Amino acid sequence: MVLATLNLRALLCAVLATVLMPLAARAEGGSLFPDEAPVIARLLDDGIAAEAVGFDAGAEARYCWAARLGSVEGQYRLGKFYLAHRRPGIGPTVATTLLSFAAQRGHLEAQKLLAGRAPGRIDTPACFEQAIDLAVIKTLGRVISRQEVQRYVAALPAARRPHAQMVQRLAPQFGVDPRFALAIVRNESGFDPKALSSKNAMGLMQLIPETAERFNVVDAFQPEQNVRGGLAYLRWLLDRFDGDIALTAAAYNAGEGAVMRYDGVPPYPETREYVARVLGFYRASQHVTPGRGGG
């Protein structure tokens, strides 16, 4: 069984091969998925190329990692892959589960594939159950280039693009790399200024009431106030954790107290997934202060 025996380090090595040695089949003009984080877009592009030439194990690994990093397209592609390719130990409920995840998040093609299928039990592939090795993710390379970021922002829905551009504009005022700020806001709210979580985290940077008060935010649903408060908090965390991206992201998600208590990224699955997504977008383990290079 491929996914049952393939450990996460081997999977990540496949990912690194994707990053460092892209398949020639990728279109020269750019990714098929410009609205995805660049690392995820590469995984999806190369997964499609691998599947097209019959490299099933390579396609499976790339789709699985994209899905693990929260990509709806990755969930759809992996579910569709399991419908089309029999894999030892992978039953039909795995494909149905993955397609259901994507369909629930609005993926129209996943919804079509699910039509007429019984829901069944939730059944995820083995790679979903393995702990994320953040040390390996940190080796993804240099910080994402500004050109890649601009392509990503340009591909956002028209209603959300101005909020991403505002984040880019304000971040340097707080000594925060706009690319890191975008990685945080992308994962917090998807650039939706009206986002409200079950824990009462509000707005673009999902400020809880205590954090909003701490950084003098009067109206957390006013986009610029929210972003300024969130950036002030990010700057404070970057100073507290010496610019370490993983620790800063973990603290933003779980609180600085949890990071200090565990002396590192807390072992919470949600936080580790969050940190992996931030690192997958930013692609560097150390913060690059605006004006000091980094592409």
N, C-alpha and C positions, 0 to 999 in steps of 0.2 A: 504494500500500500504506500503510495508516494507521499501523501500528506501526513499519514500516521507516522512514517519513519523519518521524514525530512525534518531535522531540527531547525529552530529558528535561525541559528547562525548560518546554516547552509542556505536558507531562504534569503537571508539578508545578503549573503555573498552573491546570490543570483541578482538581487536588486542592485548591488554595487556594480556588477558586470553590466547591468542595464544602463547605469549612469555613465560609466566610464567608456563602454564600447557599444554605443547605440546601434541597433540593427539598421542595415542599409535601407530596409524597406520603409523607414519613416520618411514622410514627405519632407522635402527640403524647406518648404515654405512655412513650416511650423507644425504644432501639434494638432491632432484632430479634436483635442479637448482643451482649448485655450482658457476656459473658465475654471479648470482644475488647478490646484497647486502644481507648480512645474514638475516636481518629483513624481507626483501621482500621474500627471499627464504623460510623462515618459514611460511609466509602468504600463499604462493603458495602451499607448501607441505600440510599445514593444510586445506586449501581450498579444495584441491583434496580429502583428507581424509574425510572431512566433507561431500562433495558431494557424496562420495562412500557409506556412511552410511545413506544418506537421510536427512542430516542436511542442508537443502537448505539455510536457512537464514544465517547460519554460513559460508557456502561456499561463498554466495553472498557478505557478508560483507568483508571477507578476500580478495577475488578477487578485490573488488572495491577499497580497500585501497592500494593494490599492484599497481593497475592501477593509482591511484592518485599520487603515489610516482614515477611515470614515467616508470613502468615496461611494456615492450612490451608484455611479457608473461601474465602479469596481464590483459592487455587490451584484449588479445586474449581469455583468460579463461573466463572473464566476458561476452564478446560477445557470446562465444560458450554456456555459461550457459544460457543466455537469449534465445538462439535458442532452447535449450532443455527443458527449464522450463518456463511455463507461469507464469508471475508475474503481479498482478493487477497494472494497470497504466503504464506498460512497453510495448511499442509497438515494432514492428519489426525493426523500424528505429533506435532504440537504439542499438540493436545487430549489425546491419549493420554499424553504426557509429563506434562502438568500434572495430569491425573487420577491418574496413577501416584504423583506426589509426594504428593498428598493422601491417596490410599489407603494408602500406606506409613506414613502418620502416623495411621491409624485412622479416616479419614473414611468412614463406612458408605455414604453415597450415591455417593461416588466409586468405592468398591469395586463397587457394583451396576452402575454405568455401564461399568465396565471388563470385566465378566463377558463372556467369549466373544470379547474383542478380543485380537489378537496384540500382544505388548509393543512390538515395533518399536524403532527407535533413539531415543535421547534427543534431543529437538528443542525448544528453548525459543523463545519469541517475542523479537523484536528488543529490546523494552524491557528484557528481563532482562540484555542485554549492555552496556547503557550505564552509565557511571559515575554514581554517586549524587552529586548536587549538594547537599552538606550546607548550603551557604550559603542555598539556597532553602528547605530543610526547616526551617531556623531561623526562617523567617518565619511559621510556622504560627500564631503568636499567643501569648496569655498562657498561663501555666502551667495545666495541667489543674486544674479546680475540685475541691474536696474532696468535693462532692456526687457528681461523676462517679466519683471514686475509690471512694467508699463503694458505689456501685452495682456497680462492677467487682469489688470484693472480695466483696460479697454474692453475686455470680453464680459465684464460684469453686466447684469441687467441695468438698464438705463436709470431705474429708480434708485439703485444702490451705489452706482458709480460715483456720484458726487460725495457720498459719505467716505468712500475709500480715498478719494482725492483730498478731502479735508484732513483725514488721518495723515496722509503723506505730507501735507502742508504744515500741520501743527507739530508733528513729532520732533523735528529738529529743534524747535523752541525749547523742548524739554531734554535735549541731549539724547533722544531716543532715535535709533535707526528706523526710518519709516518702514523698512522691509520687515523689521521685527514687530513694529506696531501693527502692520497689516496682518501678519501671521496671528497675532493675538485676537484682533477684532474679527478676523475671518472665522476663527474657532469659537469666539464668544457669541456672536450674534449673526454672522453672515451679512454684516453691514445693514441690519434691520434696526432702525432707531427706536422702534416700538417693542422690541423683544422684551419679554418678561418671563423669567424662569419660575419653576415651582418653589425655589428658595428665595423669591422676591429680588433676584438680581435684575437690574434694569438697564435698558438702552443698549447702545452700540458696544460699550465695553463691559456690560453686565455688572454694574456697580451695585453691591448690596448697600442697604441704608447706612450701615456703620462706615463703610469706605467712602461713600458719598459725603457724609458729614466730616470725616477725617480730612478730606481734601477739598472742602468748601464748595461742594456741588449743591446748589439750591434745588435745581430741577433736573433730575437724572434722565428725563426723557427729552430734554433739550439737547440736540445732537452735539453742539460745540461744547457746552458745559460738561457733558458726559465724557467726551473725548479728552478734554483738558484734565479732568479729574483722573481718568484712567491713565493718561500719560504721566501725570505727576506720581501716581502710585507705581507705575512701571519704572520710572527713574529711581524712585526710592528703593525698589527691590533690586534693580541693577547695582546700585551702590552697596546694598546690604550683602549681595551674593557675588560681588567682584566681577560683574558682567557675565557670569555663567548663564547661558541661555536656558539650559535644562532646569536649573534650580530656580531661576526667575520665573519661568513659565509654570513650574510646579507650585511655586508660592502664589502666583496669581490665581491659580485654579483652586488650591487647597488651603491657602493661607501660609504666611511665613512661619507661623508657629509650628505647623506640621512639618515643614522642611527642616527646621532647627531641631525638632524633637527626634526625627529619624536621621538627622545628619546627612541628608540627601533627598532624592526624590522619594516621596512616601510610597509604600507598596499598594496604594489604592489603584485598582484597575482603571477607573475613570481618569485619574490623574496621569497615570503612565501612558494611556492612550492619548490624552491631551498633549502631553509633552512630546510624544512621538509625532503628532500632527504638526506641532509648531516647528520642531526640528526638521521635519520633512519639507516644510515650506522654506524656512530660513536657511537651512543647510549648513550651518556653522555652529560650533559649540560655544564660541565666545562672541560677545556683542561687539559690533563695529560702530564706534562713535561717529556720528555724522561729520563729514569733512575729513575723515582719516582713511579714505580709500575703501577698498573692498568691492570694486566693480560697480 
